[in-house]
């Protein structure tokens, strides 16, 4: 797939984006969920090899195809690895799935009710490598815990600043300012975030677009103006701690938003499953999330 074909698939396609980008501190938790305990590896290299095996099993599954999956977000090591003897981005594109790469390096400590992204001093090198491997876009995550306008404005400003750097490499940024769904100020935070993003979008040059990855709003259809905005290619939703059933039910209340789930997609998969059991469990998850994304 060429860039124009990938852009059209993301913009117009029916389906969802799979998030396969657990990294660093979240990898042991992801492996435990998959049925692999910490006693089964002794260092980071072994840990990352095991998570890559899991992702390779997902990507090579016959049910993991571009028919219902528009794109997949990769961890940096996954992007640099191989699946079925091919570079991972190529393996995805051969299945009709658009590759993205997670670029943030984790979160700063909370200040003003939010967690900004840590500095990314090697970002130019990563973007150049991703472009060379045929990756279409990137994803960067911040977290919003409280409805603090100053804090949320700082999150959005940082997100769009990094997005500018990504766009300069000819890549499509997914901006992810996650609102904590357990926050007692969730609904107010959603509204402030929408307004700050709309203001940032209005300041973008004509013809440029970004993607947005947002928590499913407490108020259904709150993000309709973002979904319809000319500077937004697509709005995708994170599961944010909801179970798959909960996330799909909430997503279905927001037409125009599609899923970009991680835990909600992978929760039922286990290393100990036979290939038939694994493919059946993955296929069931894909079907449920696809239905919620296309309702």
Protein Blocks (a to p, Z undefined) as FASTA:
>chain_A
ZZklmmmmmmmmgcddddfkbghjlmmmmmmmnopafklpcbfklmmmmmmmmmmmmmmp
mklcfklmmbdcddfklmmmceehiafklmmmmnopacdddfbebjaddeehiacddddf
klmmmmmmmmmnopabdcdddddfbdcfklmmmmmmmmmmmmmmmmmnopacdddddddf
kbcklmmmmmmmmmmmmmmmmmpcehiacdddddddfbghklmmmmmpmkbmbdcddeho
pafklmmmmmmmmghiacddfklmmmmpcfkbcfklmmmmmmmmmmmmmmmmmZZ
